Amino acid sequence: YEKDSKELISNISHDLKTPMTSIKGYVEGIMDGVADTPEKQEKYIKTIYNKVNDMDSLIEELFLYAKLDTNSVAYQFARVNVSDYFEDCSDEISMDLESQGIGFGYFNYIDKKTVIIADPEQLKRVINNIIGNSVKYASPDRKCVISLRISEEPEFVKVEIEDNGKGIAKKEIPYIFDRSYRTDASRNSSKGGSGLGLAIARKIINEHGGKIWAESTEGLGTTICFVIRKYKENTDNEQDTDN
């Protein structure tokens, strides 16, 4: 655990240093008069702004992971109608992805009355983290397409998020939910993020009493799956508590 903690700090330090170096370079360019036209100045300032936003997102993700790691996140569990919830989610996801030129499909195979106990905001974070990962690691030689499928088993609701990206090597699949693990060992900062997205997703699903895993084929794509137990009304007769 201590070794993992040190590695996490090292990785986050690396990911913060990269945009910091870039910001410093652009600020020096403005100070030294390299950005000698309004167009160049605007370009430099926009780049600085984007880098600061990247750092802000990274720090926020690290802060959330630290809270999850110390069990200090206050979950707001409630009864959630699965069909209604994912219908709303899919509408939001579809608009966002289509604006980026990414294909999206939503498939609901679940009974309209099925309910789970979940924290709606944290569950949305799981879905966004998984989809964000799919977008980051999309294949450069074809249009990115992401599918969201909801199905059910006797006791569980199953959610599958499938992409047609680069895929993950079989030997790496067991580690992708580890904190700060990235399949690109060089930690290519162009991918952005802290590398904590799937680790955060696993922690949230675990707190929901569920399970999360990945299925992937290199060159074809990846499917991240998770299950959450259905909510069932207690129909048992009340026990006689009189002594």
SULFEN-V65345 format. One line per field, one symbol per residue. ss: DSSP state (@ for helix, = for strand, . for the rest). burial: # if it has 24 or more other C-alpha atoms within 12 Angstrom, else .. Layout:
ss: ???
burial: ???
//
This chain:
ss: .@@@@@@@@@@@@@@@@@@@@@@@@@@@@@@......@@@@@@@@@@@@@@@@@@@@@@@@@@@@@@@@........====@@@@@@@@@@@@@@@@@@...======......====.@@@@@@@@@@@@@@@@@........========...========.........@@@.............@@@.....@@@@@@@@@@@...=======...==========.............
burial: .......#..##.###.###.##..##................##..#..#..##..#..##.##..#...........####.##..##..##..#....#####.#.#...#######.##################....#########...#############....#..########.....#..#################.#######....##########.............
//
